[in-house]
């Protein structure tokens, strides 16, 4: 039975990449100053950060509705013989996964599989890319689901928040803490645990934070097989930092297969510019 893979724009992969992989995409919306945008559909990351800087405001995101899933899933089932696998944005951050499950339950539980990635941004993208590559190699539906579920169990997300401004705007830190953190050049290192974001450490200065990021990768990297699997790096408005981080990972661990992307509006609404991270299978 042929398989069609879907994901959503929480994965921070460009539309061109998803099209090349043959992966369908749903869109979590972003509202900024009263206007609704679809990240990477009608709003690219550089434009989003420009708007934040020049226009201000507090962006908000909205989950994908069950009706949206119903319409696309029904169309795919009726027009093709494909079974569907949807790799969803973390249920710990959005109701999108639950809404996809509602649509699945109304249509066909046998032909539609909804998988909670329990992650976001390039970590989710990494799982999606690996799934699409595996499908192209000839894995069947059951094998593909097993790989995706194993990747979900093994995925690690560790990232540095660039500054405190978006955390302050979103009410996650006080104005006083944000001012002090930016003044002292404090970098917050966060990670995912079971699909939710938790603070991990505070480090003073970007270079020290990047070094600590690599140390954390070293501590958590269990599978050091050669060749090492695909690894993800992302950034928001700091391509040079992403290049530096990629080079550090090459030199220290020998990684060669990189998935590098800029953080879009869905994630950037919460972390802002200057954020970067590493996403890998332990």
C-alpha positions as CSV (number, residue, x, y, z in Angstrom):
1,X,0.0,0.0,0.0
2,X,1.5,3.4,-1.0
3,X,2.1,5.9,1.8
4,X,1.8,9.7,1.8
5,X,3.7,11.6,4.5
6,X,2.4,14.9,6.0
7,X,3.8,17.3,8.6
8,X,3.2,20.9,9.6
9,X,5.1,24.1,9.4
10,X,6.2,23.7,13.0
11,X,9.0,21.6,11.5
12,X,10.7,24.8,10.1
13,X,11.5,23.1,6.7
14,X,11.1,25.3,3.6
15,X,8.3,24.5,1.1
16,X,10.9,23.6,-1.6
17,X,12.5,21.0,0.7
18,X,9.1,19.4,1.5
19,X,8.1,19.4,-2.1
20,X,11.3,17.7,-3.1
21,X,10.7,15.1,-0.4
22,X,7.1,14.6,-1.5
23,X,5.8,15.6,2.0
24,X,2.5,17.4,2.4
25,X,2.2,20.3,4.9
26,X,-0.4,21.8,7.1
27,X,-0.1,25.3,8.4
28,X,-0.2,26.6,12.0
29,X,-1.2,30.2,11.7
30,X,0.5,33.2,13.3
31,X,-1.3,36.5,14.1
32,X,0.8,39.7,14.4
33,X,-0.8,43.1,14.8
34,X,-4.2,41.8,13.8
35,X,-3.1,40.1,10.6
36,X,-3.1,36.3,10.2
37,X,-0.1,34.7,8.4
38,X,0.9,31.2,7.5
39,X,4.6,30.8,8.3
40,X,6.5,29.8,5.1
41,X,3.4,30.0,3.0
42,X,2.9,33.8,2.9
43,X,5.4,34.9,5.5
44,X,9.1,34.0,5.3
45,X,11.4,34.1,8.4
46,X,13.4,37.3,7.5
47,X,10.2,39.2,6.9
48,X,8.7,38.0,10.2
49,X,11.8,39.2,12.2
50,X,11.8,42.5,10.3
51,X,8.2,43.1,11.3
52,X,8.9,42.2,14.9
53,X,11.7,44.7,15.0
54,X,10.0,47.6,13.1
55,X,6.4,47.1,14.1
56,X,6.6,45.5,17.5
57,X,3.6,43.7,18.9
58,X,3.1,40.2,20.5
59,X,2.7,37.5,17.9
60,X,0.4,34.6,18.7
61,X,-0.1,31.2,17.1
62,X,-3.2,29.1,16.5
63,X,-3.5,25.3,16.2
64,X,-4.7,23.7,13.0
65,X,-8.4,22.9,13.2
66,X,-10.0,19.4,12.9
67,X,-11.9,20.7,9.9
68,X,-8.6,21.5,8.0
69,X,-7.4,18.0,8.7
70,X,-10.7,16.4,7.7
71,X,-10.8,18.2,4.4
72,X,-7.2,17.2,3.4
73,X,-7.3,13.7,4.7
74,X,-10.7,13.0,3.1
75,X,-9.4,14.3,-0.3
76,X,-6.3,12.1,-0.1
77,X,-8.3,9.0,0.8
78,X,-10.9,9.5,-1.9
79,X,-8.6,10.5,-4.7
80,X,-5.7,8.0,-4.1
81,X,-5.0,4.6,-2.6
82,X,-2.4,6.1,-0.3
83,X,-2.3,5.5,3.4
84,X,-1.5,8.6,5.4
85,X,1.2,9.2,8.1
86,X,1.1,12.6,9.7
87,X,4.1,13.7,11.8
88,X,2.7,16.3,14.1
89,X,4.1,19.3,16.1
90,X,4.5,18.4,19.8
91,X,1.3,17.8,21.7
92,X,3.0,19.4,24.6
93,X,3.0,22.8,22.8
94,X,-0.2,22.7,20.7
95,X,-3.6,21.1,20.3
96,X,-2.7,20.4,16.7
97,X,-1.9,16.7,17.3
98,X,-5.2,16.1,19.1
99,X,-7.1,17.8,16.3
100,X,-5.5,15.5,13.8
101,X,-6.5,12.5,15.9
102,X,-10.1,13.8,15.9
103,X,-10.1,13.9,12.1
104,X,-8.5,10.5,11.9
105,X,-11.2,9.0,14.1
106,X,-14.0,10.4,12.0
107,X,-12.5,9.1,8.7
108,X,-10.4,5.9,8.8
109,X,-8.2,4.7,11.7
110,X,-6.7,2.0,9.6
111,X,-5.5,4.2,6.7
112,X,-4.5,7.3,8.8
113,X,-1.7,7.2,11.3
114,X,-1.0,10.3,13.4
115,X,2.3,10.4,15.3
116,X,3.1,13.0,18.0
117,X,6.7,14.1,17.3
118,X,7.0,15.4,20.9
119,X,9.3,18.0,19.5
120,X,9.4,21.0,17.1
121,X,11.4,23.0,14.7
122,X,14.4,21.2,13.0
123,X,14.0,18.2,15.4
124,X,10.6,17.6,13.9
125,X,12.1,18.4,10.5
126,X,14.8,15.8,11.1
127,X,12.3,13.1,11.8
128,X,10.3,14.1,8.7
129,X,13.4,14.1,6.4
130,X,14.5,10.7,7.7
131,X,11.0,9.3,7.2
132,X,10.8,10.6,3.6
133,X,14.3,9.2,2.8
134,X,13.3,5.8,4.3
135,X,10.1,5.8,2.2
136,X,12.1,6.5,-0.9
137,X,14.4,3.5,0.0
138,X,11.3,1.2,0.0
139,X,10.3,0.8,3.6
140,X,6.7,-0.3,4.0
141,X,4.2,1.4,6.2
142,X,4.8,-0.7,9.3
143,X,8.6,-0.3,9.0
144,X,8.2,3.4,8.4
145,X,6.0,3.9,11.5
146,X,8.5,1.9,13.6
147,X,11.4,4.1,12.5
148,X,9.5,7.3,13.2
149,X,8.4,6.2,16.6
150,X,12.0,5.2,17.4
151,X,13.2,8.6,16.2
152,X,10.7,10.3,18.5
153,X,12.1,8.3,21.5
154,X,15.7,9.2,20.6
155,X,15.4,12.8,19.5
156,X,17.2,15.4,21.5
157,X,16.5,19.2,21.3
158,X,19.0,21.6,23.0
159,X,18.9,25.3,22.1
160,X,20.0,28.7,23.2
161,X,17.5,31.6,23.4
162,X,19.1,34.7,21.9
163,X,17.6,37.3,24.1
164,X,14.9,37.8,26.6
165,X,12.7,40.2,24.6
166,X,10.2,37.6,23.3
167,X,10.1,35.8,26.6
168,X,9.2,39.1,28.2
169,X,6.6,40.0,25.6
170,X,5.0,36.6,26.0
171,X,4.9,36.9,29.8
172,X,7.4,34.1,30.4
173,X,9.9,36.3,32.3
174,X,9.4,39.6,34.1
175,X,10.6,42.9,32.6
176,X,13.2,43.2,35.3
177,X,14.6,39.7,34.6
178,X,14.6,40.4,30.9
179,X,16.5,43.7,31.3
180,X,19.0,42.1,33.7
181,X,19.5,39.1,31.5
182,X,20.2,41.1,28.4
183,X,22.4,43.6,30.2
184,X,24.6,40.7,31.6
185,X,24.5,38.9,28.2
186,X,23.0,35.8,29.9
187,X,22.1,33.0,27.5
188,X,19.4,30.6,28.4
189,X,19.9,27.0,27.4
190,X,16.6,25.0,27.1
191,X,15.7,21.5,26.2
192,X,12.7,19.3,25.5
193,X,11.5,16.6,27.9
194,X,8.6,14.5,26.8
195,X,7.4,17.1,24.3
196,X,7.7,20.2,26.6
197,X,10.3,22.9,26.9
198,X,12.2,23.2,30.2
199,X,15.1,25.5,31.2
200,X,18.4,23.7,31.5
201,X,21.2,26.1,32.3
202,X,22.2,29.8,32.2
203,X,25.5,30.7,30.6
204,X,27.1,34.2,30.3
205,X,28.1,35.0,26.7
206,X,27.4,33.3,23.4
207,X,30.7,31.6,22.9
208,X,30.5,29.9,26.3
209,X,26.9,29.0,25.6
210,X,27.9,27.4,22.3
211,X,30.7,25.4,23.9
212,X,28.3,24.2,26.6
213,X,25.8,23.2,23.9
214,X,28.4,21.0,22.4
215,X,29.3,19.5,25.8
216,X,25.7,18.7,26.3
217,X,25.6,16.9,22.9
218,X,28.6,14.9,23.9
219,X,27.0,13.9,27.2
220,X,23.8,12.8,25.5
221,X,25.2,11.2,22.4
222,X,24.8,7.4,23.0
223,X,25.1,6.1,19.4
224,X,28.5,7.2,17.9
225,X,28.2,4.9,14.9
226,X,29.9,5.8,11.6
227,X,28.6,7.4,9.6
228,X,26.7,9.5,12.1
229,X,23.0,10.1,11.3
230,X,21.5,13.4,10.1
231,X,21.8,16.2,12.6
232,X,19.8,19.5,12.7
233,X,21.0,23.0,13.3
234,X,18.8,26.1,13.3
235,X,19.0,29.8,13.9
236,X,16.9,33.0,13.9
237,X,18.5,35.9,12.1
238,X,22.0,34.7,12.7
239,X,23.3,32.6,9.8
240,X,26.9,33.0,10.8
241,X,26.3,31.5,14.2
242,X,24.6,28.5,12.5
243,X,27.6,28.1,10.3
244,X,30.0,28.3,13.3
245,X,27.9,25.8,15.1
246,X,27.9,23.4,12.1
247,X,31.7,23.7,11.8
248,X,32.1,22.9,15.6
249,X,29.9,19.8,15.2
250,X,32.0,18.6,12.2
251,X,35.3,19.1,14.1
252,X,34.3,17.6,17.4
253,X,32.0,14.7,16.4
254,X,32.6,14.2,12.7
255,X,29.0,15.0,11.6
256,X,28.7,15.4,7.8
257,X,25.0,15.3,7.1
258,X,23.3,18.5,8.2
259,X,19.8,19.9,8.1
260,X,20.1,23.6,8.6
261,X,17.1,26.0,8.6
262,X,16.0,29.3,9.9
263,X,13.4,29.4,12.7
264,X,10.1,30.6,11.3
265,X,7.2,32.5,12.8
266,X,5.5,29.5,14.6
267,X,8.6,29.0,16.8
268,X,10.0,32.5,16.5
269,X,6.9,34.0,18.0
270,X,8.0,32.4,21.3
271,X,11.8,32.6,21.2
272,X,12.6,35.6,18.9
273,X,15.8,36.5,17.0
274,X,19.3,35.3,18.0
275,X,18.1,31.8,18.9
276,X,20.0,28.7,17.8
277,X,20.0,25.0,18.5
278,X,21.2,21.5,17.9
279,X,18.8,18.5,17.2
280,X,20.1,15.0,17.0
281,X,19.4,11.3,17.7
282,X,21.1,10.1,20.8
